[in-house]
Amino acid sequence: MEALFSAIAQILGALFITYLLTRAINSKAKKRTSSTKAALIAFFVVAALALMITTFTIGVGKGFILYIPCLVLWLIVDIVRAQKTSQGDRPSP
């Protein structure tokens, strides 16, 4: 049971950290490029940061398993938001 709580805490922590980092980078990147490209930029920058840091803390393998799924979740959310805003900008037929 303790292992389960530990795993849940790690996942929630990874979601929180990746959320904050992707929001910050995404908002900066949106000022210079499209929303979809900004989402991809945020994904790759935060993935690189997470894997570099986890190399020294928990290891690349565990870092990949922990952080990349969280980043994929935020990437999907950002791309869906970008598509919805681009559809809202187009006039209806």
Secondary structure as GFF3:
##gff-version 3
##sequence-region A 1 93
A	DSSP	alpha_helix	2	30	.	.	.	ID=ss1
A	DSSP	alpha_helix	35	56	.	.	.	ID=ss2
A	DSSP	alpha_helix	60	89	.	.	.	ID=ss3
###
